[in-house]
Amino acid sequence: RKAQAQMAGAAAEAYQLRLTIDDAAQGNPSAQFYLAGRYERGDGVVQDQSEALRLYAQAAEQGDAITQNNAGRFYMTGNGIAHDEVKAARLFRKAAKQGLAYGQYSLGFCFANGAGVVQDEEEAVKLYRQSAEQGYENGQYQLGYSYMRGIGGLAKNNEEAVRLFRQAAKQGLASAQAHLGFCCMHGIGVAHDVADAARYFRLAADQGHADAQCSLGYLCEHGQGTKRNLGEAVRLYRAA
């Protein structure tokens, strides 16, 4: 019975995939987006990044903000296709204009780094703020980093940086957790608290963040903010 149920489930999945392929071919943007994701991951189909981009681009042409951003991501990373930062920035801009937080962050990244656009740190900060205000963790982190560095026309403000890092860290962003650990360890924008630093470093280290692994390894080696554990320190150093 179990084998029969598995066979029936596989048949139903295959039938649903055929329907999705038909819907995508007829121009349904939701089907194009869903199918593109499956090609990108190799989920039930042979992984094909070019086909994923083709489908994302078709949905993007119909004005879907998420697929505009995803297509831009392909062009920015050169994920199986030609790297084209100008096309990426153009697609991110379309997504950002529709209020997509991920698109605002992505376009902010372009302006911060001069990728496909003329570098403009003030414009980057404006876009990071728009993204952060919608609760997007990468936007929160980058805006916090901008406050810490005093870039993009912002006055340095470590307390505001820590506040934003906390928001992003609560959502599980490893970079924010690692940076918050650094702030706690050195008393930057927050009271000096090595135990808190160790806690945040561990959260980031468990996600494979190399800097956090090194920092936590140091604390374990010297018994600061956590119990001294040379074996754990060695493991973390090796992992980094």
N, C-alpha and C positions, 0 to 999 in steps of 0.2 A: 504493500500500500504506500509505503514511504517513497519507493522508487517511482510508482505511478504518479504520486502527487508532485514529485520533482519534475517528471517529464511533462506533466500538464502545466506546471508553472513555467517551464522553459518554453513551451509552445505558446503560452499566452504572452510571454515577454517578447518572443520573436514576432508574434502578430502585432503587438503594440508598436514595436520598432518599425515594422513595415508601414503601419498607418502614419507614424511620425515622419518617415521618409517621404511618403506621399504628400502629407500636409506641407512639409518644408518645400517640396518641389512646386507646390501650388502657391507658394509665397506667404505662408503663414509665419509671421515673425517669431511667435512663441515656439513653434515647432523647429524653426531654424536655429534659435538660441539653444533649445534643449539638445538638438541633434549635434550642434557644434561642440557642446560640452562633452558629449559622448565620444566624438572623434578626438577631441583634445586629450581625454583621459584614456582612450582605448577601452571604453566601457560597452561591451557587447558588440563592438565593431573593431576592425583593425585600426589601430591608432594612426591618425593621418592629420598632421598639423596644418597642411595646406588646405585640406578639405574643411577643417575646423574654421580656418580663417575665411574661406570662401563663404561659408554659411553665416559666420558672424557679420561679415561685410554685407551680405544680402539683407539681414535683419537691420543692420545699422543704417542702410540706405532708406529704410522705412521709418527712421526716426527713433528707434529703440535706444534709449540712453545706455543701458547696461551693455548691450552688444556693441555700441559705439566705443565704449571704454575697453571692452574685451578685445575688439579688433585693434584698437590703439596699442594695447599691451603687447599684442603679437608683433606689431611693427617696431615697437620700442625695444623689445628683447631679441628680435630676430629669431623667434621660436619656430624654426623649421621653414622660415621664409626670409626674404631679403630685409635686412635691417633698414628702416626708414623713419628717422626721428621726426621729419617734417609731417609725414602722413600721420604718425602717432599723435603729435601735438594737435593736428587739425581735428582728429577724432575725439581726443580728450576735451577739446574746446566745445565741441557739439554736445558732449555728455554733460559737461560742467554748466553749460547754458540752460540745460533742462533741470539743473539743481541736484544732479547726482553727486553725492558726497565723495564717492570714489573717483569720479571724474574730476571734481574740483581738486582733490589731492593730487591726482595724476598730472593735471595741468600745472599745478603749483610746483611739482617736482621738475617739470620741463623748464619753467621760468627760473627756478632756483639754480639749475645746472646748465642753462643755455642749450637745452636739448630740443632742437627743432624750432626754437624761437630765440629771439635776442634775450640774453640773460637779464632778469629784472627781479631782484630780491624782494622789492616792495610788492610787486604783483604776486609773487610766490606767497608771501605772508598773508596777503588779502585772501587768496584762494585757500590756504591752509586754515585760516580762521573760518571761512564759510563751511569747510568740511568739518572742522572741529565742532562748530555750533550745531551740527546735525548728529554729533556723537560718534563720528568716525574716528577710530582709535589712531590710525596713522596720521590723520590731520591733527589730532590732539598732540601727538608726540612731536611732530615737526614744528607745530606752533610753539610748543614748550621749548624745544631746542632753539628756536629763533629768539625767544625771550632770554634764554640762558646766554646766548652768544651776542645778543643785542644787534641783530641783523635785520635787514628789510625795513629800516626806519624805526625799529622798536628800541626803546630804552631797555637796558639790561634789567631783568627782574627775576631773580632766582626763585622767589616765593611763587610767582605766577607760573614759572616753569615747572616747579614741583607739583603745583595743583593740577596742571595739565598732564604731567607724567602719571600722576595717581589715577586720573580718569582713564588713561590709556592702559595702565597696568591692570586695573580692575577688569578690563576686557581681555586680558591675557596676552597683550603685546609684549613679546620678550625684550625688544629694544627699550621700551619704556620701563619695564621692570628692572633691567640692568642699570639704566641711567638713574632710576630712583634709588637703587642700592648704592650707587656711587655718591649721590647727594647725601644719603643718610650716613654713609661711612665718613664723609669729609665735612658734614655739617653745612652743606650748601643749600640755602633756602629752607632748611628744616633743621631741627635739633639733632646734634650728633648722636647717633644711636647705631652702634655696630651690630647689635642683635637684629635690628630691623634691616640693616644692610644685608646681613647674611640671609635673612628670609627672602628678600627680593632677589638677591643673586641666585638663590636656589630655584626660585620660580622660573627665572630666565634660563639658568643652567639646565634645568630639566627639559627645556625646549631646544637645547643644543646651542645656545648662545655662547660663543667661544670666549668673549671677554668676561662674561659672568662666570663661566667655568673657572677661568684663571683667578678671578677675584675671590670666588668662594674657596678655591683650592688654597689660596694664601691664608684666608681666615681659618680654614681647617688645619692647616700646617702650624699656625701660631696660636690656635685656641682663642681666637678673638671673635666674640659674638656668637660662638658656637663651641661645642666640645672639641678639644684637640683630637684630630684623627688623621694620622699620617697616611694611612692606607687610602682614605677617602681623598686626601689632598693629591696623592699620586694619581688616582683614578681620574680626577677632574683635570689635572694638568695634561694627562694623556689624551683625554677626550677633546680638550681644546686644540 
